[in-house]
C-alpha cells in the first residue's frame, strides 16, 4: 500500500537524516547519506554528507562527486510512502529517487572511488 505524503512530512522524519538517498536518472545513479532536507520557494534541497555516482547502464563501480546538494525543481510533485520506512519521489523528467531510513540499505563509503571523508 502506498500513501501520498507532503514534503513537510518527509522533512520531519528524523529516521531519514543519516539514512541514504538514491537518485536514478537517465544516465547515472547518485547515492549518499542524507545530511538535511529543506523546502524553499517551491524547491526541495537534499543535502548529503558525500555523493557517490555510477553509470545507470554498465556498472563500473561508484565514483566520488564534489556535489553534495541535489534539488527537485517542483516541490508540488509529492513524495510517496512505499513501505518499510522508504519514501519515493519523482524527479521529472529525469527519473526518481528513494529515501532509505537509518539502519536500512546504505552505500559503503569504502566502495566509492576517490571519496575522502
Residue pairs with C-beta under 8 A, 6 or more apart in sequence:
1 83
2 80
2 81
2 82
2 83
3 80
3 81
4 78
4 79
4 80
4 81
5 78
5 79
5 80
5 81
5 87
6 78
6 79
7 37
7 39
7 44
7 75
7 78
7 79
8 39
9 79
10 16
10 37
10 79
10 87
10 99
11 37
11 38
11 39
13 87
13 101
15 85
15 101
15 102
16 34
16 37
16 87
16 99
16 101
16 102
17 34
17 35
17 36
17 37
17 102
18 33
18 34
18 102
19 33
19 34
19 99
19 100
19 101
19 102
19 103
19 104
19 106
20 31
20 32
20 33
20 34
20 99
20 100
20 104
20 105
20 106
20 107
21 31
21 32
21 34
21 46
21 48
21 70
21 97
21 98
21 99
21 100
22 29
22 30
22 31
22 97
22 98
22 100
22 107
23 29
23 30
23 31
23 70
23 91
23 95
23 96
23 97
24 56
24 95
24 96
24 97
25 56
25 91
25 94
25 95
26 56
26 94
26 95
27 55
27 56
27 57
28 53
28 54
28 55
28 56
29 53
29 54
29 55
29 56
30 51
30 52
30 53
30 65
30 70
31 51
31 52
31 53
31 62
31 107
32 48
32 49
32 50
32 51
32 52
32 68
32 107
33 48
33 49
33 50
33 106
34 46
34 47
34 48
34 49
34 99
35 47
35 48
35 49
35 68
36 45
36 46
36 47
37 44
37 45
37 46
37 47
38 44
38 45
38 47
39 45
39 75
42 73
42 74
42 75
42 76
43 71
43 72
43 73
43 75
44 71
44 72
44 75
45 69
45 70
45 71
46 69
46 70
46 71
46 72
46 97
47 68
47 69
48 68
48 69
48 70
49 68
49 117
50 64
50 68
50 109
50 112
50 115
50 117
51 64
51 65
51 66
51 67
51 68
51 70
52 62
52 63
52 64
52 65
52 107
52 109
52 111
52 112
52 115
53 62
53 63
53 64
53 65
54 60
54 61
54 62
54 63
61 111
61 113
62 107
62 111
62 112
62 113
63 112
63 113
63 114
64 112
64 113
64 114
64 115
64 116
70 97
72 89
72 91
74 92
77 89
77 90
77 91
77 92
78 89
79 87
79 88
79 89
79 99
80 87
80 88
80 89
81 87
82 88
82 98
84 104
85 100
85 101
85 104
86 98
86 99
86 100
86 101
86 104
87 98
87 99
88 96
88 97
88 98
88 99
89 96
89 97
89 98
89 99
90 96
91 97
100 106
109 115
109 117
